[in-house]
Amino acid sequence: MKLVTVFFILLLFSCQNEGKPASDEASKKEELIDIKPFAERSTDTNTYQFFNSVDAINRLVDIENEYFRDYEIGNSRYYGTQWDPSQTNYPEYWKDQRTDSMHCTIYAVHGLKAGMEPDDWDYLDSLHAKIYYDHEYAGWSIGYILVKYFNWRAFLILDENSSEYKNCTRAYNERKVYPVWRQPNIPLENLFIIQKDSNKIDSLLSQHEFGWGFSNQGYHTWITRYNTLKECNWIGAPSKKYDSEYSKKLFVKTPFLEYQDYNSHVVIFPPKKDQELINYTDKLGRKQGKWISKRWGNPIEFYKNGRNDSISFYGVFENKLFCESQTIYQNGEGICSGFTYFLYNNLRPIKGWCKADSVYAKFYYLNGTLLYEGMIVNKKFDKSGL
């Protein structure tokens, strides 16, 4: 009788243990290990046009923190491409496991995509296919599209010892571009030399919660969160138990000015809400805002939904107070134009072209200061003889 009682007690105890969910076991294990978040979620206020840096950063933070939690207590679904099933000695990792291969550009795209409106991302994706055909995303390819079509601003940060130093400084001084091998060059806003401009670099980064970046012709892609460079390492292990060979985790963060893996960098920032848009085309292919053309006279025009709007300047030359002529538009239609020489000398009534016999108008210096306010009289209807 005693033996029977002991048997039933043991059977009951084993059944209770057998019925415990695996998640309970994992949570107990997690409690035993003090797992601190790799990164804190952003609570900042978004300061950008057409891009939400808070959503971008938090998407990456969630991926990072999930990875480091699972890395410590078991297997993470995220792993570096070094751990691809066709190349690894750890096939048991994929058994009954949902996995996501990760490398530097995939990681950065997760953040970029989260920060963009879905329609904007679709537009970027369509441009990428149109310009680069079936080429996979790269730091330089997406960087070019962000600058050319989304009004982002690119900055080149060079080490004096970079193998690209001579080529890049020459391209910047001559054309203000970053030269990409056999691909469209990326227009640049400025160039900084690490050894001379560390304070300027630090100040620039501190103004931006999110930056898209790449190094050495796109050999490596990363993002910045203020003054920190955040990257994905393609040899990153999915689990602590597989990490002995490389001792390299999947995600790494480094103060930007302490980053030593590469010595040529392009970092690209979204336009701030108070930043004037220049040569911007929306996702419907319409010109918006200020456009500066490279045809004769470098005309400056303003557009709304693809049509000329407000005032445009023609014959804009360097070191001049005013242009040769100005035209006023309404809803894409020119209503009045005048030669700036007459406007500058305040000849009254000003003679020019008008849609009507005369128009009351305002014209400006190139710096935005009012040049002339008054009547513009159409030569065709003027009877004054002036």
Contacts in CASP RR format, 6 or more apart in sequence:
PFRMAT RR
TARGET T0000
AUTHOR 0000-0000-0000
METHOD contacts of the structure
MODEL  1
MKLVTVFFILLLFSCQNEGKPASDEASKKEELIDIKPFAERSTDTNTYQF
FNSVDAINRLVDIENEYFRDYEIGNSRYYGTQWDPSQTNYPEYWKDQRTD
SMHCTIYAVHGLKAGMEPDDWDYLDSLHAKIYYDHEYAGWSIGYILVKYF
NWRAFLILDENSSEYKNCTRAYNERKVYPVWRQPNIPLENLFIIQKDSNK
IDSLLSQHEFGWGFSNQGYHTWITRYNTLKECNWIGAPSKKYDSEYSKKL
FVKTPFLEYQDYNSHVVIFPPKKDQELINYTDKLGRKQGKWISKRWGNPI
EFYKNGRNDSISFYGVFENKLFCESQTIYQNGEGICSGFTYFLYNNLRPI
KGWCKADSVYAKFYYLNGTLLYEGMIVNKKFDKSGL
26 73 0 8 1.000
26 74 0 8 1.000
29 73 0 8 1.000
30 69 0 8 1.000
30 72 0 8 1.000
30 73 0 8 1.000
33 72 0 8 1.000
33 73 0 8 1.000
35 68 0 8 1.000
35 69 0 8 1.000
35 72 0 8 1.000
35 73 0 8 1.000
37 61 0 8 1.000
37 65 0 8 1.000
37 68 0 8 1.000
38 61 0 8 1.000
38 64 0 8 1.000
38 65 0 8 1.000
38 67 0 8 1.000
38 68 0 8 1.000
38 251 0 8 1.000
38 253 0 8 1.000
39 60 0 8 1.000
39 61 0 8 1.000
39 64 0 8 1.000
39 65 0 8 1.000
39 230 0 8 1.000
39 253 0 8 1.000
40 61 0 8 1.000
41 57 0 8 1.000
41 58 0 8 1.000
41 61 0 8 1.000
41 62 0 8 1.000
42 53 0 8 1.000
42 54 0 8 1.000
42 57 0 8 1.000
42 58 0 8 1.000
42 61 0 8 1.000
42 209 0 8 1.000
43 54 0 8 1.000
44 53 0 8 1.000
44 54 0 8 1.000
44 209 0 8 1.000
45 54 0 8 1.000
46 52 0 8 1.000
46 53 0 8 1.000
46 54 0 8 1.000
46 209 0 8 1.000
47 53 0 8 1.000
47 209 0 8 1.000
47 272 0 8 1.000
47 273 0 8 1.000
48 210 0 8 1.000
48 270 0 8 1.000
48 271 0 8 1.000
48 272 0 8 1.000
48 273 0 8 1.000
49 151 0 8 1.000
49 270 0 8 1.000
49 271 0 8 1.000
49 272 0 8 1.000
49 273 0 8 1.000
49 275 0 8 1.000
49 277 0 8 1.000
50 116 0 8 1.000
50 117 0 8 1.000
50 120 0 8 1.000
50 150 0 8 1.000
50 270 0 8 1.000
50 271 0 8 1.000
51 115 0 8 1.000
51 116 0 8 1.000
51 210 0 8 1.000
51 270 0 8 1.000
51 271 0 8 1.000
52 114 0 8 1.000
52 115 0 8 1.000
52 116 0 8 1.000
53 115 0 8 1.000
53 208 0 8 1.000
53 209 0 8 1.000
53 210 0 8 1.000
53 270 0 8 1.000
54 209 0 8 1.000
55 114 0 8 1.000
55 115 0 8 1.000
56 111 0 8 1.000
56 112 0 8 1.000
56 114 0 8 1.000
56 115 0 8 1.000
56 210 0 8 1.000
56 223 0 8 1.000
57 111 0 8 1.000
57 209 0 8 1.000
57 210 0 8 1.000
57 225 0 8 1.000
58 114 0 8 1.000
59 110 0 8 1.000
59 111 0 8 1.000
59 113 0 8 1.000
59 114 0 8 1.000
59 115 0 8 1.000
60 107 0 8 1.000
60 110 0 8 1.000
60 111 0 8 1.000
60 114 0 8 1.000
60 223 0 8 1.000
60 230 0 8 1.000
63 78 0 8 1.000
63 107 0 8 1.000
63 110 0 8 1.000
63 251 0 8 1.000
64 251 0 8 1.000
66 76 0 8 1.000
66 78 0 8 1.000
67 76 0 8 1.000
67 78 0 8 1.000
67 250 0 8 1.000
67 251 0 8 1.000
68 76 0 8 1.000
68 249 0 8 1.000
68 251 0 8 1.000
70 76 0 8 1.000
70 77 0 8 1.000
70 239 0 8 1.000
71 237 0 8 1.000
71 238 0 8 1.000
71 239 0 8 1.000
71 240 0 8 1.000
71 243 0 8 1.000
71 249 0 8 1.000
71 250 0 8 1.000
72 240 0 8 1.000
74 239 0 8 1.000
74 240 0 8 1.000
74 241 0 8 1.000
75 93 0 8 1.000
75 97 0 8 1.000
75 238 0 8 1.000
75 239 0 8 1.000
76 238 0 8 1.000
76 239 0 8 1.000
76 250 0 8 1.000
77 97 0 8 1.000
77 98 0 8 1.000
77 99 0 8 1.000
77 100 0 8 1.000
77 238 0 8 1.000
78 99 0 8 1.000
78 100 0 8 1.000
78 102 0 8 1.000
78 238 0 8 1.000
78 250 0 8 1.000
79 93 0 8 1.000
79 99 0 8 1.000
79 100 0 8 1.000
79 101 0 8 1.000
79 102 0 8 1.000
79 236 0 8 1.000
79 237 0 8 1.000
79 238 0 8 1.000
79 250 0 8 1.000
80 101 0 8 1.000
80 102 0 8 1.000
80 103 0 8 1.000
80 232 0 8 1.000
80 233 0 8 1.000
80 234 0 8 1.000
80 235 0 8 1.000
80 236 0 8 1.000
80 237 0 8 1.000
80 238 0 8 1.000
80 250 0 8 1.000
81 101 0 8 1.000
81 102 0 8 1.000
81 103 0 8 1.000
81 234 0 8 1.000
82 88 0 8 1.000
82 234 0 8 1.000
82 235 0 8 1.000
82 236 0 8 1.000
82 246 0 8 1.000
83 90 0 8 1.000
83 93 0 8 1.000
83 101 0 8 1.000
83 236 0 8 1.000
83 237 0 8 1.000
83 238 0 8 1.000
83 242 0 8 1.000
84 101 0 8 1.000
85 91 0 8 1.000
85 94 0 8 1.000
90 242 0 8 1.000
93 99 0 8 1.000
93 238 0 8 1.000
93 239 0 8 1.000
93 242 0 8 1.000
99 238 0 8 1.000
102 232 0 8 1.000
102 234 0 8 1.000
102 250 0 8 1.000
103 232 0 8 1.000
103 234 0 8 1.000
104 220 0 8 1.000
104 221 0 8 1.000
104 222 0 8 1.000
104 231 0 8 1.000
104 232 0 8 1.000
104 233 0 8 1.000
104 234 0 8 1.000
105 136 0 8 1.000
105 137 0 8 1.000
105 138 0 8 1.000
105 139 0 8 1.000
105 221 0 8 1.000
106 232 0 8 1.000
107 221 0 8 1.000
107 223 0 8 1.000
107 231 0 8 1.000
107 232 0 8 1.000
107 251 0 8 1.000
108 139 0 8 1.000
108 212 0 8 1.000
108 213 0 8 1.000
108 221 0 8 1.000
108 222 0 8 1.000
108 223 0 8 1.000
108 232 0 8 1.000
109 137 0 8 1.000
109 142 0 8 1.000
111 210 0 8 1.000
111 223 0 8 1.000
112 121 0 8 1.000
112 142 0 8 1.000
112 212 0 8 1.000
112 223 0 8 1.000
113 121 0 8 1.000
115 210 0 8 1.000
116 124 0 8 1.000
119 283 0 8 1.000
120 150 0 8 1.000
120 283 0 8 1.000
122 283 0 8 1.000
123 149 0 8 1.000
123 283 0 8 1.000
124 142 0 8 1.000
124 145 0 8 1.000
124 146 0 8 1.000
124 149 0 8 1.000
124 150 0 8 1.000
127 145 0 8 1.000
127 149 0 8 1.000
128 135 0 8 1.000
128 137 0 8 1.000
128 141 0 8 1.000
128 142 0 8 1.000
128 145 0 8 1.000
131 141 0 8 1.000
131 144 0 8 1.000
131 145 0 8 1.000
131 184 0 8 1.000
132 141 0 8 1.000
132 183 0 8 1.000
135 141 0 8 1.000
138 214 0 8 1.000
138 218 0 8 1.000
138 221 0 8 1.000
139 212 0 8 1.000
139 213 0 8 1.000
139 214 0 8 1.000
139 218 0 8 1.000
139 221 0 8 1.000
140 180 0 8 1.000
140 183 0 8 1.000
140 186 0 8 1.000
140 214 0 8 1.000
140 217 0 8 1.000
140 218 0 8 1.000
140 266 0 8 1.000
141 183 0 8 1.000
142 212 0 8 1.000
143 152 0 8 1.000
143 154 0 8 1.000
143 186 0 8 1.000
143 212 0 8 1.000
143 213 0 8 1.000
143 214 0 8 1.000
143 266 0 8 1.000
143 268 0 8 1.000
144 180 0 8 1.000
144 183 0 8 1.000
144 184 0 8 1.000
144 185 0 8 1.000
144 186 0 8 1.000
146 152 0 8 1.000
146 212 0 8 1.000
146 268 0 8 1.000
146 270 0 8 1.000
147 153 0 8 1.000
147 154 0 8 1.000
147 186 0 8 1.000
147 187 0 8 1.000
147 268 0 8 1.000
148 184 0 8 1.000
148 187 0 8 1.000
149 280 0 8 1.000
149 281 0 8 1.000
150 270 0 8 1.000
150 271 0 8 1.000
150 280 0 8 1.000
151 271 0 8 1.000
151 275 0 8 1.000
151 277 0 8 1.000
151 278 0 8 1.000
151 279 0 8 1.000
151 280 0 8 1.000
152 212 0 8 1.000
152 268 0 8 1.000
152 269 0 8 1.000
152 270 0 8 1.000
152 271 0 8 1.000
153 189 0 8 1.000
153 268 0 8 1.000
153 269 0 8 1.000
153 271 0 8 1.000
154 178 0 8 1.000
154 186 0 8 1.000
154 187 0 8 1.000
154 188 0 8 1.000
154 189 0 8 1.000
154 266 0 8 1.000
154 267 0 8 1.000
154 268 0 8 1.000
155 188 0 8 1.000
155 189 0 8 1.000
155 190 0 8 1.000
155 191 0 8 1.000
155 192 0 8 1.000
155 204 0 8 1.000
155 266 0 8 1.000
155 267 0 8 1.000
155 268 0 8 1.000
155 269 0 8 1.000
156 168 0 8 1.000
156 172 0 8 1.000
156 178 0 8 1.000
156 188 0 8 1.000
156 190 0 8 1.000
156 191 0 8 1.000
156 192 0 8 1.000
156 264 0 8 1.000
156 265 0 8 1.000
156 266 0 8 1.000
157 191 0 8 1.000
157 192 0 8 1.000
157 194 0 8 1.000
157 201 0 8 1.000
157 264 0 8 1.000
157 265 0 8 1.000
157 266 0 8 1.000
157 267 0 8 1.000
158 164 0 8 1.000
158 165 0 8 1.000
158 168 0 8 1.000
158 169 0 8 1.000
158 191 0 8 1.000
158 192 0 8 1.000
158 193 0 8 1.000
158 194 0 8 1.000
158 263 0 8 1.000
158 264 0 8 1.000
158 265 0 8 1.000
159 165 0 8 1.000
159 193 0 8 1.000
159 194 0 8 1.000
159 195 0 8 1.000
159 263 0 8 1.000
159 264 0 8 1.000
160 193 0 8 1.000
160 194 0 8 1.000
160 195 0 8 1.000
161 263 0 8 1.000
162 168 0 8 1.000
162 216 0 8 1.000
162 263 0 8 1.000
162 264 0 8 1.000
163 264 0 8 1.000
164 216 0 8 1.000
164 217 0 8 1.000
164 264 0 8 1.000
165 264 0 8 1.000
167 179 0 8 1.000
168 178 0 8 1.000
168 179 0 8 1.000
168 191 0 8 1.000
168 264 0 8 1.000
169 191 0 8 1.000
171 177 0 8 1.000
171 178 0 8 1.000
171 179 0 8 1.000
171 185 0 8 1.000
172 178 0 8 1.000
172 188 0 8 1.000
172 191 0 8 1.000
175 185 0 8 1.000
176 187 0 8 1.000
176 188 0 8 1.000
177 185 0 8 1.000
177 186 0 8 1.000
177 187 0 8 1.000
177 188 0 8 1.000
178 185 0 8 1.000
178 186 0 8 1.000
178 188 0 8 1.000
178 266 0 8 1.000
179 185 0 8 1.000
180 186 0 8 1.000
180 217 0 8 1.000
181 217 0 8 1.000
186 266 0 8 1.000
186 268 0 8 1.000
188 266 0 8 1.000
192 200 0 8 1.000
192 201 0 8 1.000
192 204 0 8 1.000
194 201 0 8 1.000
194 257 0 8 1.000
194 263 0 8 1.000
198 257 0 8 1.000
201 256 0 8 1.000
201 257 0 8 1.000
202 227 0 8 1.000
202 256 0 8 1.000
202 257 0 8 1.000
205 224 0 8 1.000
205 226 0 8 1.000
205 227 0 8 1.000
205 256 0 8 1.000
205 267 0 8 1.000
206 226 0 8 1.000
206 227 0 8 1.000
208 224 0 8 1.000
208 226 0 8 1.000
208 269 0 8 1.000
209 225 0 8 1.000
209 226 0 8 1.000
210 223 0 8 1.000
210 224 0 8 1.000
210 225 0 8 1.000
210 269 0 8 1.000
210 270 0 8 1.000
211 223 0 8 1.000
211 224 0 8 1.000
211 267 0 8 1.000
211 268 0 8 1.000
211 269 0 8 1.000
211 270 0 8 1.000
212 223 0 8 1.000
212 267 0 8 1.000
212 268 0 8 1.000
212 269 0 8 1.000
213 221 0 8 1.000
213 222 0 8 1.000
213 223 0 8 1.000
213 224 0 8 1.000
213 265 0 8 1.000
213 266 0 8 1.000
213 267 0 8 1.000
213 268 0 8 1.000
214 220 0 8 1.000
214 221 0 8 1.000
214 222 0 8 1.000
214 265 0 8 1.000
214 266 0 8 1.000
215 222 0 8 1.000
215 261 0 8 1.000
215 262 0 8 1.000
215 263 0 8 1.000
215 264 0 8 1.000
215 265 0 8 1.000
215 266 0 8 1.000
216 262 0 8 1.000
216 263 0 8 1.000
216 264 0 8 1.000
217 264 0 8 1.000
219 262 0 8 1.000
220 231 0 8 1.000
220 261 0 8 1.000
220 262 0 8 1.000
221 231 0 8 1.000
222 229 0 8 1.000
222 230 0 8 1.000
222 231 0 8 1.000
222 232 0 8 1.000
223 229 0 8 1.000
223 230 0 8 1.000
223 231 0 8 1.000
224 230 0 8 1.000
224 256 0 8 1.000
224 267 0 8 1.000
225 253 0 8 1.000
227 255 0 8 1.000
227 256 0 8 1.000
227 257 0 8 1.000
228 253 0 8 1.000
228 254 0 8 1.000
228 255 0 8 1.000
228 256 0 8 1.000
229 253 0 8 1.000
229 254 0 8 1.000
229 255 0 8 1.000
229 256 0 8 1.000
229 259 0 8 1.000
230 251 0 8 1.000
230 252 0 8 1.000
230 253 0 8 1.000
231 251 0 8 1.000
231 252 0 8 1.000
231 253 0 8 1.000
231 254 0 8 1.000
232 250 0 8 1.000
232 251 0 8 1.000
232 252 0 8 1.000
233 248 0 8 1.000
233 249 0 8 1.000
233 250 0 8 1.000
233 251 0 8 1.000
233 252 0 8 1.000
235 246 0 8 1.000
235 248 0 8 1.000
236 243 0 8 1.000
236 246 0 8 1.000
236 248 0 8 1.000
236 249 0 8 1.000
236 250 0 8 1.000
237 243 0 8 1.000
237 245 0 8 1.000
237 246 0 8 1.000
237 248 0 8 1.000
237 249 0 8 1.000
237 250 0 8 1.000
238 250 0 8 1.000
243 249 0 8 1.000
271 277 0 8 1.000
276 289 0 8 1.000
276 290 0 8 1.000
277 288 0 8 1.000
277 289 0 8 1.000
277 290 0 8 1.000
278 289 0 8 1.000
278 290 0 8 1.000
278 291 0 8 1.000
278 292 0 8 1.000
279 290 0 8 1.000
279 291 0 8 1.000
279 292 0 8 1.000
280 287 0 8 1.000
280 288 0 8 1.000
280 289 0 8 1.000
281 287 0 8 1.000
281 288 0 8 1.000
282 288 0 8 1.000
285 306 0 8 1.000
286 303 0 8 1.000
286 305 0 8 1.000
286 306 0 8 1.000
287 303 0 8 1.000
287 306 0 8 1.000
288 303 0 8 1.000
288 304 0 8 1.000
288 305 0 8 1.000
288 306 0 8 1.000
289 302 0 8 1.000
289 303 0 8 1.000
289 304 0 8 1.000
289 309 0 8 1.000
290 300 0 8 1.000
290 301 0 8 1.000
290 302 0 8 1.000
291 300 0 8 1.000
291 301 0 8 1.000
291 302 0 8 1.000
291 303 0 8 1.000
292 298 0 8 1.000
292 299 0 8 1.000
292 300 0 8 1.000
293 299 0 8 1.000
293 301 0 8 1.000
296 315 0 8 1.000
297 314 0 8 1.000
297 315 0 8 1.000
297 316 0 8 1.000
297 317 0 8 1.000
297 324 0 8 1.000
298 315 0 8 1.000
298 316 0 8 1.000
298 317 0 8 1.000
299 312 0 8 1.000
299 313 0 8 1.000
299 314 0 8 1.000
299 315 0 8 1.000
299 316 0 8 1.000
300 312 0 8 1.000
300 313 0 8 1.000
300 316 0 8 1.000
300 323 0 8 1.000
300 366 0 8 1.000
301 308 0 8 1.000
301 312 0 8 1.000
301 313 0 8 1.000
302 308 0 8 1.000
302 309 0 8 1.000
302 310 0 8 1.000
302 311 0 8 1.000
302 312 0 8 1.000
302 329 0 8 1.000
303 309 0 8 1.000
307 329 0 8 1.000
307 331 0 8 1.000
307 332 0 8 1.000
308 329 0 8 1.000
308 332 0 8 1.000
308 333 0 8 1.000
308 334 0 8 1.000
309 329 0 8 1.000
309 330 0 8 1.000
309 331 0 8 1.000
309 332 0 8 1.000
310 328 0 8 1.000
310 329 0 8 1.000
311 326 0 8 1.000
311 327 0 8 1.000
311 328 0 8 1.000
311 329 0 8 1.000
311 362 0 8 1.000
311 363 0 8 1.000
311 364 0 8 1.000
312 326 0 8 1.000
312 327 0 8 1.000
312 329 0 8 1.000
313 323 0 8 1.000
313 326 0 8 1.000
313 366 0 8 1.000
314 323 0 8 1.000
314 324 0 8 1.000
314 325 0 8 1.000
314 326 0 8 1.000
314 327 0 8 1.000
315 323 0 8 1.000
315 324 0 8 1.000
315 325 0 8 1.000
316 323 0 8 1.000
316 366 0 8 1.000
317 323 0 8 1.000
320 366 0 8 1.000
321 344 0 8 1.000
321 365 0 8 1.000
321 366 0 8 1.000
321 367 0 8 1.000
322 340 0 8 1.000
322 343 0 8 1.000
322 344 0 8 1.000
322 365 0 8 1.000
322 366 0 8 1.000
322 371 0 8 1.000
323 340 0 8 1.000
323 366 0 8 1.000
324 339 0 8 1.000
324 340 0 8 1.000
324 341 0 8 1.000
325 337 0 8 1.000
325 338 0 8 1.000
325 339 0 8 1.000
325 340 0 8 1.000
326 337 0 8 1.000
326 338 0 8 1.000
326 340 0 8 1.000
326 343 0 8 1.000
326 363 0 8 1.000
326 364 0 8 1.000
327 334 0 8 1.000
327 336 0 8 1.000
327 337 0 8 1.000
327 338 0 8 1.000
328 334 0 8 1.000
328 335 0 8 1.000
328 336 0 8 1.000
328 337 0 8 1.000
328 359 0 8 1.000
328 361 0 8 1.000
329 335 0 8 1.000
333 355 0 8 1.000
334 355 0 8 1.000
335 354 0 8 1.000
335 355 0 8 1.000
335 356 0 8 1.000
335 359 0 8 1.000
336 352 0 8 1.000
336 353 0 8 1.000
336 354 0 8 1.000
336 355 0 8 1.000
336 359 0 8 1.000
336 361 0 8 1.000
336 376 0 8 1.000
337 352 0 8 1.000
337 353 0 8 1.000
338 350 0 8 1.000
338 352 0 8 1.000
338 353 0 8 1.000
338 363 0 8 1.000
338 376 0 8 1.000
339 352 0 8 1.000
340 363 0 8 1.000
340 371 0 8 1.000
342 350 0 8 1.000
342 351 0 8 1.000
342 352 0 8 1.000
343 350 0 8 1.000
343 363 0 8 1.000
343 371 0 8 1.000
343 372 0 8 1.000
344 371 0 8 1.000
344 372 0 8 1.000
346 372 0 8 1.000
347 386 0 8 1.000
348 374 0 8 1.000
348 375 0 8 1.000
349 358 0 8 1.000
349 375 0 8 1.000
349 376 0 8 1.000
349 377 0 8 1.000
349 382 0 8 1.000
349 384 0 8 1.000
349 386 0 8 1.000
350 372 0 8 1.000
350 374 0 8 1.000
350 375 0 8 1.000
350 376 0 8 1.000
350 377 0 8 1.000
351 376 0 8 1.000
351 377 0 8 1.000
351 378 0 8 1.000
351 379 0 8 1.000
351 382 0 8 1.000
351 386 0 8 1.000
352 376 0 8 1.000
352 377 0 8 1.000
352 378 0 8 1.000
352 379 0 8 1.000
353 378 0 8 1.000
353 379 0 8 1.000
354 376 0 8 1.000
354 377 0 8 1.000
354 378 0 8 1.000
356 378 0 8 1.000
357 377 0 8 1.000
357 378 0 8 1.000
357 380 0 8 1.000
357 381 0 8 1.000
358 375 0 8 1.000
358 376 0 8 1.000
358 377 0 8 1.000
358 378 0 8 1.000
358 381 0 8 1.000
359 375 0 8 1.000
359 376 0 8 1.000
360 374 0 8 1.000
360 375 0 8 1.000
360 376 0 8 1.000
361 372 0 8 1.000
361 373 0 8 1.000
361 374 0 8 1.000
361 375 0 8 1.000
361 376 0 8 1.000
362 370 0 8 1.000
362 372 0 8 1.000
362 373 0 8 1.000
362 374 0 8 1.000
363 370 0 8 1.000
363 371 0 8 1.000
363 372 0 8 1.000
363 373 0 8 1.000
364 370 0 8 1.000
364 371 0 8 1.000
365 371 0 8 1.000
377 384 0 8 1.000
END
